[in-house]
Amino acid sequence: MLENKKTAPKAASETDVYAIHGADPEVLAYAMAKYSRSSLTMKESLAEISSQRAEQFLNTFYFQYGHRSIADLAHIPFAIERLSLLAAIALVDEQRWDGQERSTRYQNFRTSGWFTPNLGDCTPAFTAAVQAMFAGYDRIGADMLEALKATIPQPESMKDEAYVRTLKARAFDVARYLLPLATNTSLGQIVNARTLETQVSRLLTSEFAEIRGIGEKLRVAASEPAWNVQHDEARVICQEIGSVDTECGDRVNSILLRPVKTAPTLVKYAAASDYLSGSRGELSVAVAELMAGQSIAPSPVVDLLDDDEPLEVELATSLLYPHCHFSYRQLRSQVAALSAVRIAELIELGTKHRGRHDELLRSFSAGQVFRFDILMDIGGFRDMHRHRRCVQLLQGFTDVHGYEEPECPGQPSLAEAGLESAYQTVMDAAFASYRQLRDCGEPEAAESAQYCLPLGTRCRAMFKMDFAEALYISELRSGVAGHFSYRRVAWEMYKAVEQRHPALAKLFRIDDVNEPVDLLKR
């Protein structure tokens, strides 16, 4: 009875649910897309589909008819290894992105090496600057670890290995401020083909040669045979079968060891974006003209902006914001003083170069009630950057905002550890090297000097979101196990919401970041 019940076909009215494994990403996307055009089941569709038929289908419906949602169905894992921190920030700057990067808390980046941009005769100066920052990273990390050991006794119940590992992570939290943006990292991502296409196009449009090269490598990796994690085991199986039955071994070999190209059709037209490059050029000129002669006004770490400005003013300000270093509030005051005609002209600059299939610039994502203009260190920003349920507008990295000094309640300060002078010396030297490289006259130096900036450098970014995301980020990032940099930002976000909407403050499950934390608690 049980055997018959297992093998009996399902009733026509019974819901059938099954996971799928082994189909090529583009073939699977084709099979899922067929639900709208065929009554076949997924198993039936996959049984009749070949990679050639999938390519023909995608060429017709994806490229000719513009059904881009089909590419959402093809998910592809990538490993991107030995790229700079600067390039990694650019690579993950996608709202539809899933992945993980090496942690500056749990890994020593001293052995990672670094990327050297094309600086011509200025290269030796760049190398010396990076080496000095790594030397500072080593010293601050080692000496802070000793200061932590001297301050925080080891519980009897805690093993030596766990005690040292936990305190070393806290020491890395301080030392990471000295890592230059040139530092190599590695990351993995799993993205759908549509995100990959826009990511590749955006990277190919970058002003940085390294980032353009990564964009091309991603496009090639999606078009060429992927690495098969089971290749060696499958090859042994094929050889064993072939020694007994050659014909059968050849058939198994053609199945298990066949080359799989993950998304050759869906990314074959990915190219640098005229829309992005054209808009960037014109908006950069426009904001330079608008803010000419003005100095950057002081601003708080977190500025929750008013929610009653006209949409046209927000759009124009948001379009200009990524192309300058002014706060949103200072920039908006200038935009709001313009005539309605001029504001409309600025907005039109954001669509002037838009092609038929181009998505609007991210700056057009407007109308959110909670908009936080945040000024924080680059290292902490990298953690905040992971939040995808909000719109983020990033400004370029520069020395004009200065740098942060690591400070965590309950943890020895740089001064208490006798490291304040050493830290400031390294940071000041890094900024001096940045300015020297920026002004050295080499063609790529003006942009590439950013590789010389350490993670302790302050950067500015706009975060637009709804109430649920504001609560989520505040709660998550204020947790006692988090890095003290973004804990402070999360706390200031909460306090800003509390001041504007006091009745809603009780909904936040928040940790006061001003209270000393148990540094052995992770």
Order of alpha helices (4+ residues) and beta strands (2+ residues): alpha-alpha-alpha-alpha-beta-alpha-beta-alpha-alpha-beta-alpha-alpha-alpha-alpha-alpha-beta-alpha-alpha-alpha-beta-alpha-beta-alpha-alpha-beta-alpha-alpha
